[in-house]
Amino acid sequence: MTTGPRSAEPTPTPDGSSAPKVAAEGVPPALRPDPRSDDRRRPVAWLHIVAPPSYSASPSVRSWCSCGRDIFTAGLVRALALIDDHEQHRTLCPHITPQEGRKAA
């Protein structure tokens, strides 16, 4: 009989062979999605709004799109205008809205 620390070894199974444990006994392994699967979705446009809780601080907004759009503004009136402009851009941008079949304005 040994006393003191022992090396960690796999617990023998009832048939005598040893099987490595993956997780705690009774806990099923977590199933995660295959990281190689690709549903072809990509972030294309972002709207980042910073609205400080203080009434003395002004909000700021940044509108970014993969088509090259990158606009920043600060101040309540300009921030609200950029939010509206970003929504309008999302309906017109060729990176977001497919152009085939669209009627000319």
A tleap script that builds the chain and sets N, CA, C and O, in Angstrom:
source leaprc.protein.ff14SB
mol = sequence {
  NMET THR THR GLY PRO ARG SER ALA GLU PRO
  THR PRO THR PRO ASP GLY SER SER ALA PRO
  LYS VAL ALA ALA GLU GLY VAL PRO PRO ALA
  LEU ARG PRO ASP PRO ARG SER ASP ASP ARG
  ARG ARG PRO VAL ALA TRP LEU HIE ILE VAL
  ALA PRO PRO SER TYR SER ALA SER PRO SER
  VAL ARG SER TRP CYS SER CYS GLY ARG ASP
  ILE PHE THR ALA GLY LEU VAL ARG ALA LEU
  ALA LEU ILE ASP ASP HIE GLU GLN HIE ARG
  THR LEU CYS PRO HIE ILE THR PRO GLN GLU
  GLY ARG LYS ALA CALA
}
set mol.1.N position { 0.855 -1.165 0.000 }
set mol.1.CA position { 0.000 0.000 0.000 }
set mol.1.C position { 0.904 1.233 0.000 }
set mol.1.O position { 1.851 1.333 0.780 }
set mol.2.N position { 0.582 2.173 -0.903 }
set mol.2.CA position { 1.382 3.387 -0.994 }
set mol.2.C position { 0.651 4.529 -0.325 }
set mol.2.O position { -0.579 4.592 -0.334 }
set mol.3.N position { 1.399 5.399 0.235 }
set mol.3.CA position { 0.812 6.597 0.818 }
set mol.3.C position { 1.396 7.788 0.091 }
set mol.3.O position { 2.506 7.721 -0.438 }
set mol.4.N position { 0.659 8.866 0.065 }
set mol.4.CA position { 1.135 10.054 -0.634 }
set mol.4.C position { 0.508 10.182 -2.002 }
set mol.4.O position { -0.365 9.391 -2.358 }
set mol.5.N position { 0.930 11.154 -2.769 }
set mol.5.CA position { 0.320 11.396 -4.085 }
set mol.5.C position { 0.638 10.281 -5.072 }
set mol.5.O position { 1.721 9.696 -5.053 }
set mol.6.N position { -0.339 10.002 -5.938 }
set mol.6.CA position { -0.153 9.031 -7.012 }
set mol.6.C position { -0.405 9.722 -8.342 }
set mol.6.O position { -1.062 10.762 -8.388 }
set mol.7.N position { 0.103 9.162 -9.404 }
set mol.7.CA position { -0.158 9.736 -10.727 }
set mol.7.C position { -1.602 9.442 -11.112 }
set mol.7.O position { -2.181 8.439 -10.692 }
set mol.8.N position { -2.167 10.323 -11.909 }
set mol.8.CA position { -3.544 10.130 -12.364 }
set mol.8.C position { -3.546 9.059 -13.442 }
set mol.8.O position { -2.825 9.161 -14.434 }
set mol.9.N position { -4.348 8.050 -13.245 }
set mol.9.CA position { -4.456 6.965 -14.214 }
set mol.9.C position { -5.919 6.738 -14.531 }
set mol.9.O position { -6.775 6.974 -13.678 }
set mol.10.N position { -6.232 6.281 -15.752 }
set mol.10.CA position { -7.623 5.997 -16.091 }
set mol.10.C position { -8.207 4.940 -15.168 }
set mol.10.O position { -7.526 3.989 -14.787 }
set mol.11.N position { -9.458 5.113 -14.817 }
set mol.11.CA position { -10.153 4.161 -13.958 }
set mol.11.C position { -10.473 2.912 -14.762 }
set mol.11.O position { -10.967 3.020 -15.884 }
set mol.12.N position { -10.204 1.728 -14.218 }
set mol.12.CA position { -10.529 0.514 -14.967 }
set mol.12.C position { -12.040 0.363 -15.137 }
set mol.12.O position { -12.808 0.688 -14.231 }
set mol.13.N position { -12.454 -0.125 -16.289 }
set mol.13.CA position { -13.862 -0.390 -16.558 }
set mol.13.C position { -14.206 -1.772 -16.018 }
set mol.13.O position { -13.302 -2.537 -15.682 }
set mol.14.N position { -15.520 -2.119 -15.924 }
set mol.14.CA position { -15.902 -3.436 -15.391 }
set mol.14.C position { -15.262 -4.606 -16.126 }
set mol.14.O position { -15.049 -5.658 -15.524 }
set mol.15.N position { -14.948 -4.453 -17.416 }
set mol.15.CA position { -14.355 -5.580 -18.142 }
set mol.15.C position { -12.837 -5.660 -17.959 }
set mol.15.O position { -12.185 -6.533 -18.532 }
set mol.16.N position { -12.271 -4.738 -17.151 }
set mol.16.CA position { -10.857 -4.817 -16.843 }
set mol.16.C position { -9.994 -3.865 -17.647 }
set mol.16.O position { -8.873 -3.557 -17.241 }
set mol.17.N position { -10.490 -3.395 -18.772 }
set mol.17.CA position { -9.696 -2.451 -19.552 }
set mol.17.C position { -9.851 -1.062 -18.957 }
set mol.17.O position { -10.808 -0.799 -18.228 }
set mol.18.N position { -8.931 -0.187 -19.257 }
set mol.18.CA position { -9.060 1.173 -18.740 }
set mol.18.C position { -9.495 2.101 -19.861 }
set mol.18.O position { -8.999 2.023 -20.984 }
set mol.19.N position { -10.413 2.963 -19.540 }
set mol.19.CA position { -10.931 3.909 -20.519 }
set mol.19.C position { -10.699 5.321 -19.997 }
set mol.19.O position { -11.009 5.606 -18.840 }
set mol.20.N position { -10.164 6.206 -20.824 }
set mol.20.CA position { -9.957 7.579 -20.355 }
set mol.20.C position { -11.299 8.279 -20.158 }
set mol.20.O position { -12.226 8.101 -20.948 }
set mol.21.N position { -11.390 9.068 -19.105 }
set mol.21.CA position { -12.608 9.816 -18.848 }
set mol.21.C position { -12.514 11.158 -19.568 }
set mol.21.O position { -11.469 11.807 -19.555 }
set mol.22.N position { -13.601 11.560 -20.187 }
set mol.22.CA position { -13.643 12.824 -20.894 }
set mol.22.C position { -14.177 13.916 -19.984 }
set mol.22.O position { -13.727 15.060 -20.057 }
set mol.23.N position { -15.114 13.581 -19.144 }
set mol.23.CA position { -15.729 14.557 -18.236 }
set mol.23.C position { -16.040 13.857 -16.927 }
set mol.23.O position { -15.786 12.664 -16.765 }
set mol.24.N position { -16.583 14.604 -16.016 }
set mol.24.CA position { -16.970 14.015 -14.734 }
set mol.24.C position { -17.998 12.924 -14.965 }
set mol.24.O position { -18.790 12.990 -15.905 }
set mol.25.N position { -17.980 11.931 -14.107 }
set mol.25.CA position { -18.896 10.817 -14.262 }
set mol.25.C position { -20.341 11.299 -14.192 }
set mol.25.O position { -20.707 12.066 -13.300 }
set mol.26.N position { -21.148 10.850 -15.127 }
set mol.26.CA position { -22.552 11.227 -15.148 }
set mol.26.C position { -22.831 12.504 -15.912 }
set mol.26.O position { -23.991 12.887 -16.065 }
set mol.27.N position { -21.794 13.173 -16.396 }
set mol.27.CA position { -21.987 14.418 -17.149 }
set mol.27.C position { -21.764 14.123 -18.623 }
set mol.27.O position { -20.655 13.760 -19.015 }
set mol.28.N position { -22.797 14.271 -19.449 }
set mol.28.CA position { -22.607 14.002 -20.878 }
set mol.28.C position { -21.715 15.071 -21.505 }
set mol.28.O position { -21.768 16.230 -21.095 }
set mol.29.N position { -20.903 14.704 -22.488 }
set mol.29.CA position { -20.064 15.697 -23.141 }
set mol.29.C position { -20.938 16.715 -23.889 }
set mol.29.O position { -21.984 16.364 -24.434 }
set mol.30.N position { -20.504 17.954 -23.907 }
set mol.30.CA position { -21.262 19.010 -24.590 }
set mol.30.C position { -21.106 18.851 -26.095 }
set mol.30.O position { -20.005 18.629 -26.599 }
set mol.31.N position { -22.206 18.965 -26.793 }
set mol.31.CA position { -22.165 18.913 -28.246 }
set mol.31.C position { -22.042 20.329 -28.774 }
set mol.31.O position { -22.900 21.173 -28.512 }
set mol.32.N position { -21.001 20.585 -29.501 }
set mol.32.CA position { -20.775 21.910 -30.073 }
set mol.32.C position { -20.927 21.833 -31.579 }
set mol.32.O position { -20.666 20.793 -32.184 }
set mol.33.N position { -21.354 22.942 -32.191 }
set mol.33.CA position { -21.472 22.924 -33.642 }
set mol.33.C position { -20.105 22.765 -34.298 }
set mol.33.O position { -19.084 23.186 -33.755 }
set mol.34.N position { -20.110 22.165 -35.447 }
set mol.34.CA position { -18.871 21.960 -36.192 }
set mol.34.C position { -18.309 23.318 -36.588 }
set mol.34.O position { -18.979 24.059 -37.307 }
set mol.35.N position { -17.089 23.677 -36.142 }
set mol.35.CA position { -16.548 24.999 -36.470 }
set mol.35.C position { -16.242 25.151 -37.951 }
set mol.35.O position { -16.055 26.269 -38.432 }
set mol.36.N position { -16.189 24.059 -38.669 }
set mol.36.CA position { -15.909 24.142 -40.098 }
set mol.36.C position { -17.155 24.387 -40.930 }
set mol.36.O position { -17.048 24.726 -42.108 }
set mol.37.N position { -18.345 24.222 -40.340 }
set mol.37.CA position { -19.557 24.465 -41.108 }
set mol.37.C position { -19.672 25.957 -41.380 }
set mol.37.O position { -19.346 26.776 -40.520 }
set mol.38.N position { -20.124 26.304 -42.548 }
set mol.38.CA position { -20.190 27.702 -42.953 }
set mol.38.C position { -21.545 27.953 -43.595 }
set mol.38.O position { -21.855 27.392 -44.646 }
set mol.39.N position { -22.344 28.790 -42.966 }
set mol.39.CA position { -23.649 29.110 -43.544 }
set mol.39.C position { -23.578 30.352 -44.432 }
set mol.39.O position { -24.607 30.866 -44.871 }
set mol.40.N position { -22.373 30.827 -44.692 }
set mol.40.CA position { -22.081 31.923 -45.618 }
set mol.40.C position { -22.623 33.268 -45.138 }
set mol.40.O position { -22.688 34.212 -45.925 }
set mol.41.N position { -23.011 33.378 -43.876 }
set mol.41.CA position { -23.441 34.665 -43.344 }
set mol.41.C position { -22.225 35.412 -42.832 }
set mol.41.O position { -21.364 34.828 -42.174 }
set mol.42.N position { -22.153 36.681 -43.126 }
set mol.42.CA position { -21.052 37.525 -42.685 }
set mol.42.C position { -21.606 38.865 -42.232 }
set mol.42.O position { -22.575 39.353 -42.813 }
set mol.43.N position { -21.013 39.471 -41.207 }
set mol.43.CA position { -21.427 40.828 -40.854 }
set mol.43.C position { -21.066 41.771 -41.990 }
set mol.43.O position { -19.948 41.727 -42.503 }
set mol.44.N position { -21.996 42.616 -42.381 }
set mol.44.CA position { -21.771 43.513 -43.513 }
set mol.44.C position { -21.843 44.970 -43.085 }
set mol.44.O position { -21.031 45.778 -43.536 }
set mol.45.N position { -22.781 45.326 -42.238 }
set mol.45.CA position { -22.948 46.722 -41.834 }
set mol.45.C position { -23.161 46.806 -40.327 }
set mol.45.O position { -23.889 46.005 -39.742 }
set mol.46.N position { -22.515 47.790 -39.714 }
set mol.46.CA position { -22.641 47.997 -38.272 }
set mol.46.C position { -23.072 49.424 -38.000 }
set mol.46.O position { -22.746 50.349 -38.744 }
set mol.47.N position { -23.806 49.576 -36.925 }
set mol.47.CA position { -24.161 50.887 -36.411 }
set mol.47.C position { -23.808 50.854 -34.932 }
set mol.47.O position { -24.434 50.134 -34.155 }
set mol.48.N position { -22.804 51.635 -34.545 }
set mol.48.CA position { -22.344 51.652 -33.160 }
set mol.48.C position { -22.781 52.963 -32.530 }
set mol.48.O position { -22.360 54.037 -32.958 }
set mol.49.N position { -23.630 52.871 -31.508 }
set mol.49.CA position { -24.184 54.053 -30.848 }
set mol.49.C position { -23.672 54.099 -29.417 }
set mol.49.O position { -23.765 53.117 -28.681 }
set mol.50.N position { -23.129 55.248 -29.032 }
set mol.50.CA position { -22.700 55.461 -27.654 }
set mol.50.C position { -23.554 56.593 -27.106 }
set mol.50.O position { -23.468 57.731 -27.570 }
set mol.51.N position { -24.374 56.273 -26.120 }
set mol.51.CA position { -25.261 57.266 -25.514 }
set mol.51.C position { -24.935 57.348 -24.029 }
set mol.51.O position { -25.456 56.561 -23.239 }
set mol.52.N position { -24.087 58.283 -23.641 }
set mol.52.CA position { -23.713 58.402 -22.230 }
set mol.52.C position { -24.930 58.714 -21.363 }
set mol.52.O position { -25.864 59.373 -21.819 }
set mol.53.N position { -24.924 58.244 -20.111 }
set mol.53.CA position { -26.072 58.467 -19.237 }
set mol.53.C position { -26.215 59.924 -18.776 }
set mol.53.O position { -27.284 60.324 -18.315 }
set mol.54.N position { -25.177 60.690 -18.893 }
set mol.54.CA position { -25.219 62.078 -18.449 }
set mol.54.C position { -25.865 62.959 -19.511 }
set mol.54.O position { -25.593 62.808 -20.702 }
set mol.55.N position { -26.722 63.878 -19.074 }
set mol.55.CA position { -27.366 64.783 -20.028 }
set mol.55.C position { -26.387 65.797 -20.598 }
set mol.55.O position { -26.645 66.373 -21.654 }
set mol.56.N position { -25.270 66.024 -19.918 }
set mol.56.CA position { -24.295 66.993 -20.403 }
set mol.56.C position { -23.375 66.396 -21.466 }
set mol.56.O position { -22.724 67.144 -22.197 }
set mol.57.N position { -23.305 65.062 -21.571 }
set mol.57.CA position { -22.468 64.410 -22.571 }
set mol.57.C position { -23.285 64.155 -23.829 }
set mol.57.O position { -24.469 63.824 -23.755 }
set mol.58.N position { -22.651 64.309 -24.975 }
set mol.58.CA position { -23.396 64.111 -26.225 }
set mol.58.C position { -23.192 62.696 -26.759 }
set mol.58.O position { -22.116 62.121 -26.595 }
set mol.59.N position { -24.214 62.135 -27.393 }
set mol.59.CA position { -24.090 60.796 -27.971 }
set mol.59.C position { -23.207 60.828 -29.217 }
set mol.59.O position { -23.035 61.873 -29.845 }
set mol.60.N position { -22.654 59.672 -29.560 }
set mol.60.CA position { -21.888 59.554 -30.800 }
set mol.60.C position { -22.338 58.302 -31.542 }
set mol.60.O position { -22.785 57.328 -30.936 }
set mol.61.N position { -22.209 58.349 -32.863 }
set mol.61.CA position { -22.657 57.238 -33.708 }
set mol.61.C position { -21.617 57.001 -34.787 }
set mol.61.O position { -21.062 57.945 -35.349 }
set mol.62.N position { -21.356 55.726 -35.074 }
set mol.62.CA position { -20.476 55.357 -36.180 }
set mol.62.C position { -21.214 54.356 -37.052 }
set mol.62.O position { -21.722 53.347 -36.565 }
set mol.63.N position { -21.269 54.647 -38.352 }
set mol.63.CA position { -21.902 53.773 -39.334 }
set mol.63.C position { -20.795 53.202 -40.213 }
set mol.63.O position { -20.039 53.946 -40.836 }
set mol.64.N position { -20.708 51.876 -40.258 }
set mol.64.CA position { -19.664 51.212 -41.036 }
set mol.64.C position { -20.298 50.151 -41.909 }
set mol.64.O position { -21.230 49.469 -41.481 }
set mol.65.N position { -19.797 49.999 -43.147 }
set mol.65.CA position { -20.300 48.985 -44.071 }
set mol.65.C position { -19.121 48.414 -44.851 }
set mol.65.O position { -18.124 49.105 -45.061 }
set mol.66.N position { -19.226 47.180 -45.274 }
set mol.66.CA position { -18.144 46.544 -46.017 }
set mol.66.C position { -17.969 47.130 -47.417 }
set mol.66.O position { -16.981 46.830 -48.088 }
set mol.67.N position { -18.907 47.956 -47.865 }
set mol.67.CA position { -18.764 48.603 -49.175 }
set mol.67.C position { -17.778 49.775 -49.123 }
set mol.67.O position { -17.430 50.335 -50.163 }
set mol.68.N position { -17.326 50.147 -47.924 }
set mol.68.CA position { -16.375 51.235 -47.782 }
set mol.68.C position { -16.900 52.398 -46.961 }
set mol.68.O position { -16.154 53.325 -46.648 }
set mol.69.N position { -18.139 52.357 -46.621 }
set mol.69.CA position { -18.751 53.426 -45.822 }
set mol.69.C position { -18.174 53.395 -44.412 }
set mol.69.O position { -18.105 52.333 -43.792 }
set mol.70.N position { -17.760 54.552 -43.904 }
set mol.70.CA position { -17.246 54.682 -42.543 }
set mol.70.C position { -17.471 56.125 -42.110 }
set mol.70.O position { -16.660 57.004 -42.403 }
set mol.71.N position { -18.582 56.361 -41.408 }
set mol.71.CA position { -18.970 57.722 -41.027 }
set mol.71.C position { -19.120 57.783 -39.511 }
set mol.71.O position { -19.730 56.904 -38.903 }
set mol.72.N position { -18.559 58.832 -38.907 }
set mol.72.CA position { -18.668 59.061 -37.477 }
set mol.72.C position { -19.238 60.448 -37.249 }
set mol.72.O position { -18.911 61.392 -37.968 }
set mol.73.N position { -20.091 60.564 -36.247 }
set mol.73.CA position { -20.613 61.871 -35.870 }
set mol.73.C position { -20.914 61.888 -34.379 }
set mol.73.O position { -21.064 60.844 -33.744 }
set mol.74.N position { -20.998 63.110 -33.831 }
set mol.74.CA position { -21.321 63.285 -32.419 }
set mol.74.C position { -22.337 64.407 -32.292 }
set mol.74.O position { -22.418 65.290 -33.146 }
set mol.75.N position { -23.100 64.359 -31.228 }
set mol.75.CA position { -24.153 65.340 -31.007 }
set mol.75.C position { -25.504 64.713 -31.289 }
set mol.75.O position { -25.633 63.872 -32.178 }
set mol.76.N position { -26.506 65.121 -30.534 }
set mol.76.CA position { -27.821 64.484 -30.617 }
set mol.76.C position { -28.444 64.592 -32.000 }
set mol.76.O position { -28.879 63.580 -32.550 }
set mol.77.N position { -28.501 65.786 -32.579 }
set mol.77.CA position { -29.161 65.973 -33.875 }
set mol.77.C position { -28.419 65.218 -34.970 }
set mol.77.O position { -29.042 64.546 -35.792 }
set mol.78.N position { -27.096 65.324 -34.987 }
set mol.78.CA position { -26.316 64.615 -36.014 }
set mol.78.C position { -26.382 63.100 -35.822 }
set mol.78.O position { -26.427 62.350 -36.797 }
set mol.79.N position { -26.387 62.650 -34.564 }
set mol.79.CA position { -26.476 61.210 -34.302 }
set mol.79.C position { -27.794 60.638 -34.816 }
set mol.79.O position { -27.811 59.581 -35.446 }
set mol.80.N position { -28.889 61.328 -34.549 }
set mol.80.CA position { -30.193 60.857 -35.035 }
set mol.80.C position { -30.242 60.851 -36.559 }
set mol.80.O position { -30.825 59.949 -37.160 }
set mol.81.N position { -29.626 61.864 -37.187 }
set mol.81.CA position { -29.595 61.918 -38.653 }
set mol.81.C position { -28.772 60.759 -39.229 }
set mol.81.O position { -29.151 60.170 -40.241 }
set mol.82.N position { -27.648 60.435 -38.583 }
set mol.82.CA position { -26.824 59.330 -39.082 }
set mol.82.C position { -27.515 57.983 -38.887 }
set mol.82.O position { -27.362 57.090 -39.720 }
set mol.83.N position { -28.260 57.825 -37.821 }
set mol.83.CA position { -29.021 56.583 -37.622 }
set mol.83.C position { -30.032 56.403 -38.762 }
set mol.83.O position { -30.155 55.310 -39.315 }
set mol.84.N position { -30.753 57.472 -39.111 }
set mol.84.CA position { -31.701 57.398 -40.239 }
set mol.84.C position { -30.971 57.116 -41.545 }
set mol.84.O position { -31.436 56.319 -42.359 }
set mol.85.N position { -29.813 57.779 -41.749 }
set mol.85.CA position { -29.036 57.580 -42.974 }
set mol.85.C position { -28.513 56.143 -43.072 }
set mol.85.O position { -28.472 55.567 -44.159 }
set mol.86.N position { -28.120 55.573 -41.944 }
set mol.86.CA position { -27.637 54.185 -41.937 }
set mol.86.C position { -28.758 53.234 -42.359 }
set mol.86.O position { -28.526 52.316 -43.146 }
set mol.87.N position { -29.954 53.444 -41.849 }
set mol.87.CA position { -31.100 52.608 -42.243 }
set mol.87.C position { -31.376 52.735 -43.741 }
set mol.87.O position { -31.663 51.739 -44.405 }
set mol.88.N position { -31.291 53.941 -44.270 }
set mol.88.CA position { -31.490 54.155 -45.709 }
set mol.88.C position { -30.393 53.447 -46.509 }
set mol.88.O position { -30.671 52.834 -47.540 }
set mol.89.N position { -29.154 53.532 -46.035 }
set mol.89.CA position { -28.031 52.879 -46.725 }
set mol.89.C position { -28.228 51.365 -46.797 }
set mol.89.O position { -27.897 50.735 -47.801 }
set mol.90.N position { -28.764 50.797 -45.732 }
set mol.90.CA position { -28.979 49.345 -45.717 }
set mol.90.C position { -29.956 48.896 -46.808 }
set mol.90.O position { -29.873 47.756 -47.265 }
set mol.91.N position { -30.867 49.755 -47.228 }
set mol.91.CA position { -31.810 49.381 -48.291 }
set mol.91.C position { -31.210 49.554 -49.673 }
set mol.91.O position { -31.723 48.991 -50.641 }
set mol.92.N position { -30.121 50.330 -49.787 }
set mol.92.CA position { -29.536 50.621 -51.090 }
set mol.92.C position { -28.193 49.954 -51.357 }
set mol.92.O position { -27.803 49.824 -52.518 }
set mol.93.N position { -27.484 49.533 -50.339 }
set mol.93.CA position { -26.129 49.006 -50.493 }
set mol.93.C position { -26.128 47.684 -51.267 }
set mol.93.O position { -26.880 46.770 -50.928 }
set mol.94.N position { -25.289 47.579 -52.302 }
set mol.94.CA position { -25.222 46.334 -53.068 }
set mol.94.C position { -24.626 45.171 -52.272 }
set mol.94.O position { -24.816 44.018 -52.659 }
set mol.95.N position { -23.920 45.432 -51.189 }
set mol.95.CA position { -23.376 44.353 -50.367 }
set mol.95.C position { -24.447 43.735 -49.476 }
set mol.95.O position { -24.272 42.625 -48.973 }
set mol.96.N position { -25.553 44.448 -49.278 }
set mol.96.CA position { -26.624 43.951 -48.414 }
set mol.96.C position { -27.832 43.509 -49.227 }
set mol.96.O position { -28.374 42.427 -49.003 }
set mol.97.N position { -28.254 44.344 -50.169 }
set mol.97.CA position { -29.449 44.091 -50.960 }
set mol.97.C position { -29.045 43.632 -52.358 }
set mol.97.O position { -28.325 44.355 -53.046 }
set mol.98.N position { -29.482 42.463 -52.796 }
set mol.98.CA position { -29.172 42.017 -54.154 }
set mol.98.C position { -29.715 43.010 -55.185 }
set mol.98.O position { -30.840 43.494 -55.058 }
set mol.99.N position { -28.917 43.305 -56.195 }
set mol.99.CA position { -29.296 44.314 -57.184 }
set mol.99.C position { -30.086 43.738 -58.367 }
set mol.99.O position { -30.819 44.478 -59.023 }
set mol.100.N position { -29.956 42.452 -58.651 }
set mol.100.CA position { -30.668 41.916 -59.804 }
set mol.100.C position { -32.167 41.945 -59.558 }
set mol.100.O position { -32.641 41.575 -58.483 }
set mol.101.N position { -32.884 42.376 -60.536 }
set mol.101.CA position { -34.328 42.452 -60.436 }
set mol.101.C position { -34.849 43.726 -59.824 }
set mol.101.O position { -36.063 43.907 -59.734 }
set mol.102.N position { -33.962 44.630 -59.393 }
set mol.102.CA position { -34.403 45.886 -58.807 }
set mol.102.C position { -34.749 46.870 -59.911 }
set mol.102.O position { -34.090 46.906 -60.950 }
set mol.103.N position { -35.768 47.656 -59.686 }
set mol.103.CA position { -36.147 48.685 -60.646 }
set mol.103.C position { -35.333 49.943 -60.369 }
set mol.103.O position { -35.016 50.255 -59.221 }
set mol.104.N position { -35.004 50.653 -61.435 }
set mol.104.CA position { -34.265 51.902 -61.288 }
set mol.104.C position { -35.196 52.952 -60.678 }
set mol.104.O position { -36.392 52.980 -60.966 }
set mol.105.N position { -34.630 53.806 -59.840 }
set mol.105.CA position { -35.449 54.832 -59.177 }
set mol.105.C position { -35.772 55.968 -60.130 }
set mol.105.O position { -36.452 56.920 -59.747 }
savepdb mol mol.pdb
quit
